[in-house]
Amino acid sequence: MHAIRIEQHGGPEVMRWTELPDPSPAPGEVLVGLVAAGVNYMDVGARAEGGPGWAAPAVLGVEGAGRVVAVGEGVEDLTVGDRVAWFYHPGSYAELLAVPADSLVKVPDGIDDETAAAVMMQGLTASHLSTETYPVGPDDTAVVHAAAGGVGRLLTQMVKARGGRVVALVSREEKAAVAKEAGADHVLVHSGGGFEDRIRELTEGRGADVVYDGGGSGTFRSSQLALRPHGVHAYYGPFMGVPTLRPTDLPNSILLTYPVVHHHVPTREALLRRTGEVFDMILAGRLAPRVTGRYPLAEAARAHADLESRRTTGKLLLLPGQGRA
């Protein structure tokens, strides 16, 4: 089989289309043939800087969807040919993967493989942010950073489904229509900080109830200044930068939270419940992931470069079996 592997950290040029031995499923594992792998900013950070669990050499990628090829000893609820998807399995940029059975969910009829791959990381992140990090209710105002991107677009739809109001932030004028189509009530074209006054104008001086901030260090302070007292600053996406601060740097009485990936679905039960909720929303027409880029798996470096350019919207996928251009 082939996979996208790095021998050292750096830019997209360090990604190599590498031939590796086919894996075999150990007891409790399932061998999966990849159909689609999702591309995330987490992958960019793992490639560029590494971090816990991402020492080079490594095969990149954490999510995807595929078909069961073989099952290991002790696996009883999956069979060859089943359609499955997974959340956070390092090494997902590969034609074949040996995945713990407990990390897999069956993809329902009515949801295609690409859609399933597109919502495993970003959909479950958005679900956790809008229900547990800050449970959005009717009439709440949520500020959503990068609202035309993968997580931001899904967050916008989820907040609207829960009765909230969305002020969407996008970096370019051409992305405004994407955020509006997702249901945003207001769209601000803004790069970096300095948007807090506009948020206060739109909330009649009160401030937002929650800011979902995946924008990095440059948006950190303005996100906090845009909040009402006791409002929640949900700062996610550590690969975009982690500011340093003292408690007295915070505006009075706001709440700061730093959601991390392993808290989105900490147990098998949570994985099944969260994916069930996301899949049900898709089937009901209340959630519509937008796949905007499809690349051969062998060209994952091009997908990373496009994502880092910030010109993309929606979700980018890698597809095996297309050869190398």
C-alpha positions as CSV (number, residue, x, y, z in Angstrom):
1,M,0.0,0.0,0.0
2,H,0.9,3.7,-0.2
3,A,0.6,6.4,2.4
4,I,1.6,10.1,2.9
5,R,4.6,10.1,5.3
6,I,6.9,12.7,6.7
7,E,10.5,12.1,7.8
8,Q,10.9,15.5,9.3
9,H,8.7,18.5,10.1
10,G,8.3,21.4,7.7
11,G,6.3,22.7,4.8
12,P,4.1,20.7,2.4
13,E,7.3,19.7,0.5
14,V,8.2,17.3,3.4
15,M,5.2,15.1,2.5
16,R,6.2,11.9,0.6
17,W,4.1,9.4,-1.3
18,T,5.6,6.3,0.3
19,E,5.2,2.6,-0.3
20,L,4.7,0.7,3.0
21,P,3.9,-2.9,4.0
22,D,0.2,-3.7,4.1
23,P,-1.0,-3.7,7.7
24,S,-2.7,-6.6,9.4
25,P,-5.5,-6.3,12.0
26,A,-4.4,-7.2,15.5
27,P,-7.0,-8.6,17.9
28,G,-9.7,-6.0,18.4
29,E,-8.7,-4.2,15.2
30,V,-10.3,-3.9,11.7
31,L,-8.5,-3.5,8.4
32,V,-10.1,-0.7,6.4
33,G,-9.6,0.3,2.8
34,L,-9.7,4.1,2.6
35,V,-12.4,5.7,0.5
36,A,-11.9,9.3,1.6
37,A,-9.7,11.0,4.2
38,G,-10.4,14.5,5.6
39,V,-7.9,17.3,5.6
40,N,-7.7,19.4,8.8
41,Y,-5.6,22.2,10.2
42,M,-4.6,19.7,12.8
43,D,-2.8,17.8,10.0
44,V,-1.0,21.0,9.0
45,G,0.2,21.5,12.6
46,A,1.3,17.9,12.9
47,R,3.3,18.2,9.7
48,A,4.8,21.6,10.4
49,E,5.5,21.4,14.1
50,G,4.7,18.0,15.5
51,G,3.5,17.8,19.0
52,P,2.3,15.0,21.4
53,G,1.9,11.9,19.3
54,W,3.3,13.4,16.2
55,A,7.0,12.9,16.3
56,A,8.6,12.3,12.8
57,P,8.6,10.0,11.0
58,A,4.9,9.7,10.8
59,V,2.0,9.0,8.5
60,L,-0.3,12.0,8.6
61,G,-4.1,12.3,8.8
62,V,-6.7,11.6,11.6
63,E,-10.1,11.0,10.0
64,G,-11.8,9.3,7.1
65,A,-14.3,6.8,5.8
66,G,-13.9,3.4,4.1
67,R,-14.8,-0.2,3.7
68,V,-14.0,-3.1,6.1
69,V,-11.4,-5.4,4.3
70,A,-10.7,-7.8,7.2
71,V,-11.5,-8.1,10.9
72,G,-9.2,-9.2,13.7
73,E,-9.8,-11.7,16.4
74,G,-12.6,-10.7,18.8
75,V,-14.3,-8.2,16.5
76,E,-18.0,-9.3,16.4
77,D,-20.1,-6.2,15.3
78,L,-18.3,-5.5,12.0
79,T,-18.0,-7.6,8.9
80,V,-16.2,-7.4,5.5
81,G,-17.8,-4.9,3.3
82,D,-19.3,-2.7,6.0
83,R,-19.1,1.1,5.4
84,V,-17.3,2.7,8.4
85,A,-15.9,6.1,9.4
86,W,-13.5,7.1,12.2
87,F,-12.6,10.1,14.5
88,Y,-9.0,10.7,15.3
89,H,-7.0,7.7,14.1
90,P,-3.4,9.0,13.4
91,G,-2.1,7.7,10.1
92,S,-5.3,8.1,8.1
93,Y,-3.5,9.4,4.9
94,A,-3.1,5.7,3.8
95,E,-4.7,3.3,1.4
96,L,-5.1,0.7,4.2
97,L,-5.5,1.2,7.9
98,A,-5.6,-1.1,10.9
99,V,-8.1,0.7,13.2
100,P,-9.3,-0.3,16.7
101,A,-12.9,-1.5,16.2
102,D,-14.0,0.7,19.1
103,S,-12.9,3.8,17.1
104,L,-15.2,3.0,14.1
105,V,-18.8,3.8,13.5
106,K,-21.0,2.4,10.8
107,V,-22.1,4.9,8.2
108,P,-25.9,4.9,7.8
109,D,-27.7,4.3,4.5
110,G,-28.5,7.7,3.0
111,I,-25.1,9.2,3.9
112,D,-22.4,8.8,1.3
113,D,-18.8,8.1,2.1
114,E,-17.5,11.6,1.4
115,T,-20.1,13.2,3.6
116,A,-19.2,10.8,6.4
117,A,-15.5,11.6,6.1
118,A,-16.2,15.3,6.0
119,V,-18.0,15.4,9.4
120,M,-16.0,13.0,11.7
121,M,-13.5,15.5,13.0
122,Q,-15.1,18.9,12.2
123,G,-18.7,17.8,12.8
124,L,-17.9,16.2,16.2
125,T,-15.9,19.3,17.1
126,A,-18.7,21.6,16.2
127,S,-21.2,19.3,18.1
128,H,-19.1,19.4,21.3
129,L,-18.6,23.2,21.0
130,S,-22.3,24.0,20.6
131,T,-23.7,21.6,23.2
132,E,-21.2,21.0,26.0
133,T,-18.6,23.8,25.7
134,Y,-21.4,26.3,25.5
135,P,-24.9,24.8,25.2
136,V,-26.5,27.3,22.7
137,G,-30.1,28.1,23.4
138,P,-32.8,30.2,21.7
139,D,-31.8,33.9,21.4
140,D,-28.2,33.3,22.3
141,T,-25.7,35.2,20.1
142,A,-22.7,33.2,18.9
143,V,-19.7,34.7,17.1
144,V,-18.2,32.0,14.7
145,H,-14.7,32.6,13.4
146,A,-13.7,31.3,10.0
147,A,-17.4,30.7,9.3
148,A,-16.8,29.6,5.7
149,G,-14.4,26.9,6.7
150,G,-15.1,23.3,7.7
151,V,-15.8,23.7,11.4
152,G,-17.2,27.2,11.2
153,R,-19.8,26.3,8.6
154,L,-21.0,23.3,10.6
155,L,-21.0,25.4,13.8
156,T,-23.1,28.0,12.1
157,Q,-25.7,25.4,11.1
158,M,-25.7,23.8,14.5
159,V,-26.2,27.1,16.3
160,K,-29.1,28.0,14.0
161,A,-30.6,24.5,14.6
162,R,-30.5,25.2,18.3
163,G,-32.3,28.5,17.9
164,G,-29.3,30.8,18.2
165,R,-28.1,33.8,16.3
166,V,-24.8,33.7,14.4
167,V,-22.4,36.6,13.7
168,A,-20.0,35.1,11.2
169,L,-16.4,36.2,10.7
170,V,-14.8,35.5,7.4
171,S,-11.4,36.6,6.0
172,R,-12.4,37.5,2.5
173,E,-15.3,39.1,0.8
174,E,-15.9,36.1,-1.5
175,K,-16.4,33.9,1.6
176,A,-19.3,35.9,2.9
177,A,-21.8,34.2,0.7
178,V,-20.7,30.8,2.0
179,A,-21.3,31.9,5.6
180,K,-24.7,33.4,4.7
181,E,-25.8,30.3,2.9
182,A,-25.0,28.3,6.0
183,G,-27.5,30.4,7.9
184,A,-25.4,33.3,9.4
185,D,-27.5,36.2,10.5
186,H,-24.7,38.7,10.1
187,V,-21.4,38.4,8.2
188,L,-18.3,40.5,9.0
189,V,-15.4,40.4,6.6
190,H,-12.4,40.8,9.0
191,S,-8.9,39.4,9.3
192,G,-7.3,39.4,12.7
193,G,-8.6,41.4,15.6
194,G,-10.5,44.7,16.0
195,F,-14.0,43.4,15.4
196,E,-15.3,43.7,19.0
197,D,-17.0,47.1,18.5
198,R,-19.1,45.7,15.6
199,I,-20.2,42.8,17.7
200,R,-21.3,45.1,20.5
201,E,-23.2,47.2,17.9
202,L,-25.0,44.1,16.7
203,T,-25.9,43.0,20.2
204,E,-27.0,46.5,21.3
205,G,-24.1,46.9,23.6
206,R,-24.6,43.6,25.5
207,G,-21.9,41.5,23.9
208,A,-22.0,38.0,22.5
209,D,-22.9,35.0,24.7
210,V,-20.1,32.8,23.2
211,V,-17.3,33.2,20.7
212,Y,-16.1,30.1,18.9
213,D,-12.6,31.1,18.1
214,G,-10.3,29.0,15.9
215,G,-8.6,32.1,14.5
216,G,-5.3,31.9,16.4
217,S,-3.5,34.4,18.5
218,G,-4.4,37.4,16.4
219,T,-8.1,37.1,17.3
220,F,-7.7,36.2,21.0
221,R,-8.1,39.6,22.6
222,S,-10.9,40.9,20.4
223,S,-12.9,37.7,20.9
224,Q,-12.8,38.3,24.7
225,L,-13.7,42.0,24.4
226,A,-16.7,41.0,22.2
227,L,-18.3,39.0,25.1
228,R,-20.9,39.9,27.6
229,P,-20.1,39.4,31.3
230,H,-19.9,35.6,32.0
231,G,-19.8,35.0,28.2
232,V,-17.7,32.1,27.0
233,H,-14.6,32.3,24.9
234,A,-14.1,28.9,23.3
235,Y,-10.6,29.0,22.0
236,Y,-9.9,25.9,19.9
237,G,-7.3,24.9,17.4
238,P,-3.9,25.1,19.3
239,F,-2.0,24.7,16.0
240,M,-3.1,28.2,15.1
241,G,-1.2,29.6,18.1
242,V,-1.5,29.6,21.9
243,P,-1.2,33.0,23.6
244,T,0.3,33.5,27.0
245,L,-1.7,35.5,29.5
246,R,-2.2,36.3,33.2
247,P,-5.7,36.0,34.7
248,T,-5.8,39.7,35.1
249,D,-5.4,40.1,31.3
250,L,-8.9,38.7,30.9
251,P,-11.8,41.1,30.7
252,N,-13.7,41.0,34.0
253,S,-15.9,37.9,34.5
254,I,-15.7,36.2,31.2
255,L,-15.1,32.5,31.0
256,L,-12.2,31.0,29.0
257,T,-12.2,27.4,27.8
258,Y,-9.7,25.5,25.7
259,P,-11.5,22.5,24.2
260,V,-9.2,19.8,23.0
261,V,-9.9,16.9,20.6
262,H,-9.9,14.1,23.1
263,H,-12.7,15.8,25.1
264,H,-15.0,15.9,22.1
265,V,-15.7,12.1,22.3
266,P,-13.9,10.8,25.4
267,T,-15.6,7.4,25.4
268,R,-17.1,4.8,23.0
269,E,-20.6,5.8,24.2
270,A,-19.9,9.5,23.5
271,L,-18.6,8.6,20.0
272,L,-21.8,6.7,19.1
273,R,-24.0,9.3,20.6
274,R,-22.3,12.3,19.0
275,T,-22.0,10.7,15.5
276,G,-25.6,9.5,15.8
277,E,-26.7,13.1,16.4
278,V,-24.6,14.5,13.6
279,F,-25.8,11.8,11.1
280,D,-29.4,12.4,12.2
281,M,-29.0,16.1,11.5
282,I,-27.6,15.3,8.0
283,L,-30.5,12.9,7.2
284,A,-33.0,15.5,8.4
285,G,-31.5,18.2,6.2
286,R,-30.4,20.4,9.1
287,L,-26.7,19.9,8.5
288,A,-25.0,20.0,5.1
289,P,-21.2,19.6,5.0
290,R,-19.8,21.3,1.9
291,V,-17.0,19.4,0.2
292,T,-15.1,21.9,-2.0
293,G,-11.9,20.2,-2.8
294,R,-11.1,16.6,-3.8
295,Y,-7.5,15.6,-4.3
296,P,-5.7,12.4,-5.1
297,L,-4.2,11.0,-1.9
298,A,-0.8,11.2,-3.6
299,E,-1.3,15.0,-3.9
300,A,-1.9,15.7,-0.2
301,A,0.8,18.3,-0.2
302,R,-1.2,20.4,-2.7
303,A,-4.3,20.1,-0.4
304,H,-2.2,21.3,2.5
305,A,-0.8,24.2,0.5
306,D,-4.3,25.3,-0.6
307,L,-5.7,25.0,3.0
308,E,-2.8,27.1,4.4
309,S,-3.5,29.8,1.7
310,R,-6.8,30.5,3.4
311,R,-8.4,30.7,0.0
312,T,-10.4,27.5,0.5
313,T,-13.9,27.1,2.0
314,G,-15.7,24.1,3.3
315,K,-14.0,20.7,3.5
316,L,-11.1,19.2,1.6
317,L,-10.9,15.5,1.0
318,L,-8.1,13.1,-0.2
319,L,-9.3,10.2,-2.4
320,P,-7.2,7.1,-3.1
321,G,-7.1,5.2,-6.3
322,Q,-6.6,8.3,-8.6
323,G,-3.0,7.8,-9.2
324,R,-0.3,10.5,-9.0
325,A,-0.7,13.4,-11.4
